[in-house]
């Protein structure tokens, strides 16, 4: 998808999180949250901070593999209806990663509105995996077309959502995952019980889960047992997989 020209507004990739690998063999593009409607530019500091922990963990875990991790800086803070500016910017970011690094696999990993952008832009041929954390997937307009899923065929997809999320409805991400699973068996979804939108109570577990998934999807590392089970289980089991407290502590590469 080509990025629409907007005078004075361009998306950009932040500098690599951590040292840039001498030879890049995979890329993760981190997509922050935002607002439903806003023509303002996002705060660069807030954008970087919202995904800082995940970015640093990914950079450390993937250093030996040649992983380049970037935060995507949107043109606009809002989704802005049918314009879907963050999804456009995510697609542009994939193109930019391909331009910089060549034919390497790309993972799109987003939080909130960024999760929706990652899922929308996941159809790019360079994308092999998508991580959507507490994704915003509205269904306010019953006359509108449902969120698309066909673009995710052939990709590995992880969705994570807190059951007490009051900002983005976890039931809507479950419905989305159920539709996506019918088109693509490589979809799994984890539930973080009693946690809210920021997933602060289980931040370490969520980060470990995302890192485990990305390293398996991009570089062929063995997934942890819970991820393997979630991918293999039929709905609804593999789409309501509980994320256990302490997940990741026993994973040797963490």
Steps between C-alpha positions, in 0.01 A plus 500: 500500500646834403497771763273785400679830451422751775676838493732531797410158641710189456521186706845385603687212656678575822860399543560135571436409861842406631803457273422454133603151384787482253285273284122520535310175449160601642311808616236584758298816453335623820169683457382711796147578607307816426153648485190434295503849345783753510688705242778580745846353477579235761746582776835344408590446866168339585519283190844368589408449866184298431695219332839553662510183711394275215742667259797457734418136572463423130826674417687298762339169408559547127847655506681180401244432225536841334164642611433867430232648727339835416215708642272645230417869541159575348396814315184532710399403850157379380368210293268750333223285361534357153834677454657251744816707518695266734434201273632701206805596701558140605492389135741780411731389784514147361596640160769711667637196686519309171676794337758512779554132568391313190308173499474432873194386696312772686283480810248774576437537873244751623328618816137617509438695180842381387376143531222579257751665265725193517212268414388720208850530354587135558423410140822652368706226336801572724296449820512149640355567845283739701475567872195696619499595869165622637394590144229756437253328267177703509164370389295814561347513153306181438451602137875526438708213368668295774872534559685319217676169564589359157821703488630289790500172308853359504605708801547392859281711726505557876233701682526578873226669702425573865159377610435821699588736215253790511650690206509233230244221530666157538188328371542680168856375464372149571238532225764631263734213588222247441437637151872516425549142618249379240717652226838422655577226748816681621307734730507489879371727772594523868290645781659675796248453778411800719737736317402822326589680180862577585562141616713644779448222753639240261731718289795260534287202398347680201841622386649151534211355302542753220877447484459122494249528216708746294819296528313189391318670213798692359787263566350156546576466872285247679187658640437450870256224588207737569540666159521163324190382684308819420583480129403132484182514708164538325280799580413616754780337704788645300337841500437522875834363616576632851839664542649351814661715767876469475496412130846533351711450812606154392569586136875467460542768236325762714 
